[in-house]
Amino acid sequence: MKILNAHKVDCYASIIVMPEWEKKDFERATKKMIELGIRFVNIQPLTPLEKTDIQFDDSKLMIPRSECEKWDLAHVVIKPEKLTLVQYYQEILKMYERILFRPQNLIHHLKYPVNMLFKLFSGAFKVRKQYIRKILCPK
């Protein structure tokens, strides 16, 4: 990241958050992303998709495999172990906002053309709205 940042190459990070995470894990990951200078981020709850090596007991699933439209890498499908579902979604949203909407990032984004900024922020607000909806109506 130091090399990419030195050469002004933006990096888009994808982070998979684990069901066993608690607040301090979200805070630690957020702090690390900020330290690395990550400006763009996608945060996804672990989703044990079929035909992958990720094995989970189906009794831990909050969403049955038959509801495939909710297995979209945004819904929490594995019951969080140390947080309530609402708290887990809140931590995802906090992490997302603390990384993406830092003042340094907002200033950095001004280098992009207006149409690109519009696309970036409309996408960010759609994600934000999606998580707020999940916090207010978790199922």
C-alpha positions, 0 to 999 in steps of 0.5 A, spaced: 500 500 500 505 504 501 508 503 494 501 504 491 499 510 495 506 513 493 504 512 486 497 515 487 494 508 485 487 507 488 486 500 491 479 498 492 479 493 498 474 487 499 473 485 506 470 479 509 467 480 516 467 473 520 461 471 524 465 470 530 467 478 530 466 482 536 466 490 536 473 490 537 475 486 531 471 491 527 475 497 530 481 493 529 480 492 521 477 499 520 484 502 524 488 497 519 484 499 513 485 507 515 493 506 516 493 502 509 490 508 506 484 504 503 480 509 500 475 504 497 472 498 500 467 493 500 465 489 506 461 483 506 459 478 511 462 471 510 457 467 506 459 460 505 457 459 498 456 452 495 462 448 492 467 452 496 471 450 502 467 454 507 464 449 511 458 451 516 453 447 520 447 449 517 444 450 524 448 456 524 445 459 518 440 465 519 437 464 511 436 458 508 440 456 502 433 455 498 432 463 499 438 464 494 436 471 492 438 473 499 445 469 499 448 476 495 454 477 500 450 483 503 445 479 507 448 476 514 447 468 512 451 466 518 448 467 525 453 472 529 456 469 535 458 475 539 453 480 537 446 481 535 444 481 528 442 488 528 449 490 532 453 486 527 450 490 521 451 497 525 458 495 525 459 493 518 455 500 517 460 504 521 466 500 518 464 502 511 463 509 513 469 510 517 473 508 511 469 511 506 467 518 508 474 520 512 475 527 510 482 525 507 478 521 502 473 526 500 478 531 499 482 525 495 475 524 491 475 531 488 480 529 483 475 525 479 470 527 474 463 529 477 460 524 473 464 519 476 463 522 483 456 521 482 456 514 480 461 513 486 457 516 491 450 514 489 453 507 490 455 508 497 449 511 499 445 505 496 449 501 500 448 505 506 441 505 505 441 497 504 444 496 511 440 502 514 434 498 512 437 491 515 438 495 521 431 497 522 428 491 519 433 485 520 430 479 517 
